[in-house]
Every structure is written in structure tokens, then in C-alpha cells.
Amino acid sequence: MKKKLIMIGCGGTAEMFADSFMASDEWEIAAFSVEKRYLRSSFMGRPVVAFENLEDLFSPEEYYFFVGIGENDLNRLRRRFYTEMRSRGWNPASYISPRASVSARAKLGEHCFVSDNVVIQTSCRAGNNVIFLPNCYIAHHSEIGDNVFCAGGANISGFARIGEFSFIGANAAVSTCVSVGRNCLVGIGGVCSRDLADNEALVAPYNTVRPDAREIFNIWHAKTSAKARAALNKRDDINDE
């Protein structure tokens, strides 16, 4: 019998996560949930319920949750919903793709997502609320802190350390034994071959290091999110015709 899941979120990222859970033999999505101000009737053929009133319709003893929110504000928005759901007595789900390769000697925390073609080698450690998108390579003895987001193709070499709330961009690489601090950004295609202090950003194409990672990230994310919302709205308008 499949376990029942509430997916928090109704955006493009939630759709991506939900697609994997729906294809799983382990999970069944019962509903999506958003805050009242974003409420809509349905999403992906499932009802959408108000986040504030979840317990009126679903029991934390019978349903799990997963936060289908991406890297907003260097992962803090996802962390906020995750910690609130835990404080309300809900149990978090995790997902590991059957097409991922995860060593039996690796340890992952709760509320993690491991997508297709991810490799996590022996003696790796990952904290809670960590996302690994397709084709990530997490080499042996590396450590990934809580609330980290590794975009598609991120490459973390052996014995590297990634601090909590950091974001590793698509096709970015972190070299062997390098330590990346808290609240850091390694931009798309960046090559991080030196330690980064807390709050530092390494940005391509010249691997420039800056001290204001969260500000840089939020400017970039606001621009890309606006474009993504416009694309989703256009798609919904076409589907409604």
C-alpha cells in the first residue's frame, strides 16, 4: 500500500518534485497545499488546500509531507515550511530515484530529494532538507550541510564540505578537500578550487569571489522566477483554450 503525501507548493518546482513522487511505487500524492493567499482549486489533478488549515482535512498521523519549493532566498523559504510542518507534528517524506546510485555507506538526513542519475559515493554525509537534482556527482567522504540545494550536474569532489543554506549551481564543481561555508553560492558552471568563507559567492565565467552571496542569489532568483512564472501562466492559458 502506498504512503500518502501532501505536497507543499503549486509552482514549477512542486510540479517537478510531484512528477517523481507520482511515478513512485512508494508514494501517492493526496493533495497540494499553499498559503490561503495563493489558493487555487486544483493542481496536477489533485485538490489544493490551505496550508493554514491542513489539519482540518488531513491527519499528520496518516499523511507525510514534502515541501515542493526550490532554492528561494538561499533555501530559507523551503526550510521555513519544513520546520513549521515538523513543529505541527507532520512526518517528512524523502525521495530517492531508482535511477540514482547511493552507496549503502552514505548517510542522508530526512526530507531529502535525490533525482535521476545522481551518484552519492561511500561515506558521504548529507543533512536534512537537501536537494540533489539530476546528474549530481557527490564523491566519497564529502559532507553536505542542512538546507543545501545542488542543481543539475553539480560535482562535489572527495572530502569537500558544503555549509548549510548554500547553493551549488548547474554544472558547477567543487574541488577535492575544498570547504564551502554557510550561505554560499557557487554559480552556474563555476569551478570552486579554494575555500569559501561564510556568505561568499563564486560566480562564472571568471570564478570571481564576492562577499554578498545572498544578495547576488536573490537578484538572480527574482529575475528567473519572474520569467518562469510568465512561462507557466502562458502554458496554463493555452491549456484553458
N, C-alpha and C positions, 0 to 999 in steps of 0.2 A: 504494500500500500504506500502510495506516495505521500511525502510530508507536505503540509500546506504552508504556503508562503504569502506574506504581504510584501509587496514591492513599494518602497517609498520613492516617489518621483514619477513624473509623467513626461519627461523630455526625451531627447535623443539618446542620452546615456542610459536612462532607465529602459528604453526600448532595446538597446544593445545587450544589457545585462539580462533582461527578461527573456530575450530570444534564446539565450543559453540555458537558463533555468527551465524554460518550456520544453526544450529538446531533451532534457534530462530524464532518466528513468527514476530519479530520486525525488524530484520536486514537482509540485503543482501550484501555480500562481492562482490564488483565490481572488485577489483584488489588488489594485494600486491605491496609493494614498498620497495626498498632498494637503498642504495647509488650506484652510477654507477659502482664502482669497484667490487660490488657483484652481478651485474645484471645477470639475467637468463631469459629464455623465459617465463616460466610459473611455477606455484606452486599451488597445490591442484585444478588443473583445471581452474585456473584464471590467467590472464596475470600479469606479473611483470613489473613495470615501474620504471624509475629512480626517486629517491627521489628529486633530484635537479630540475627536470622538471615536477613535478606533475601538476602544474597549466596549463601546455600546453595541458593536456588531460582531466583534471577533474576540475570542478569549486568548490571552497570552499563553495559557496552558496548552492550547491546541494548535496555535499558529506560530510560525517563525517569521522573522523579518529580514529583509536585506535593503540597504539604502542604495537606491539606483541613482546616485548623484555623483558627478565626476570630481574634478580637481578644483572646484570653485574656491577662491580665496586660499590657495595653497592647502586644500583638503580640509579646511576648517568647517565648511558647511556640512560635508558628509559626516565629519566627526560629531558635529552638534546633534544631528538626528540619531546617529548611532548611540551616543551616550544617553540621550533622552529616552530612547526606546529601552535601553538596558535598565535605566532607572525606573521605568514604568513596569518592569517585570517581564519584558519580552526576551526571547532567546534568539540570538543572531544565527543566520544561515551562512554557510560558506559554499563556494563552488570551485571544483577542480575539474577542468575539462578532461574527458577520457583521452583526448589527443595531446595532453601535456605529459611531460616526463618529470616526475617529482621523486627524488630519492627517498627511500624509506628512512634514511638517517637525517633528512631535513626536518625542521620543525616550523610549522606555521601557526600563527595565532588564530583567534576567532574573527569571523566576519571578513574573510579574505576572498578574493576572486582571482582564479588562475585560469587564463584563457587558453585557446588552442595554440599548440606548438611552443608553449613555454617550457623551458628547461630549468629546473632547480636542482642543483647538484648536492652531493653529500655534505652534511654538516652545516648547511645554510640555516640561518635563523631569520624568521620574519615575524614582526609583531602583529598586533591587532589592526583590523581595518586597512589592509594593504591591497592594492590593485596591481595585477600584472596583466597587461594586455598582450595580444598575440605576438609570438616570436621573441619575447623577452628571454634573455640568457642570464641566469643568476649562478655564477660559478661557485665552486666549493669554498666553504668556510666564510662566505660573505654574511654580513648582518644587515638586515633591513629594519628600521625602526617602525613604530606605530604610525598610522595615518600617512603612509607613503604611497605615491602613485607613480608606477613605471609604465610609460606609454609604449606603444608597439615598437618592437625591435630594440628596446633598451638593453644594453650589455653591461653587466656588473661583473667585473673580474674578481678572481680569487682573493679572499681576505680583505675585500673592500668593506667599508662601513657607510651606511646611508642613514642620516639622522632623521628623526620624526618630522612629519609635515613637509618633507622635501618632495620635489617633483623631478623626475628624470624623463626628459623629452624623447620623442620618437627618434630611434636610431642614434641616440646618444650613448657614449661609452664612458665608463669609469674604470680607471686603470687599477692594476693589482696593488693591494695594500693602501689604496687612497682612502682617506676619511672625508666624507661629506657631512657637514654639520647639520643642525636643525634649521628648518625653514629655508632650505636652499633650493636653487633652481639650476639644473643643467639643461640648457636649451636644446632644441631640436638639432640633431646632428653634431652636438658639441662633444669634444674629447677632453675629459677631465683627467689630467695626468698629475695633478697636485692636490693637496688637501684644500678643502674649502672651509672657512670658518662659518659659524652660525650666521644665517641671513645673507650669505653671499650668492651671487648669480654668476654662472659661466655661460656666456652667450656666443653662438657662432656668428659669422664664419671665422673669426679670428681668435676664438676662445678667450675673449676679454672677460676679466673678472670685475664685478661691481658689487657694492655693499648693500644694495637695496632690492634683494630678490623678490620680496612680497609685492612691492610696488610695481616692479617690472612685470611680474607674473600677472597681476590683476589688470594692468593696462592691456596686455596681450589677450587675456582671457575675455575681457569685456568686448573687445573687437571681434574675436572669433565667435563668441556666444551670440552676439547680435546677428552675425551672418548665418549661423546655424539655425537660429530661431526663424529667420526670414525664409530659409530653405525649407524648414519643416512646415511653416504656415502655407507656403506656396504648394507644397505637396498635398496638404490637407484640403486646400481649396480645390485642387484638381480632382481629388478623390470624391469631393462632395458634388461635383458637377454631374 
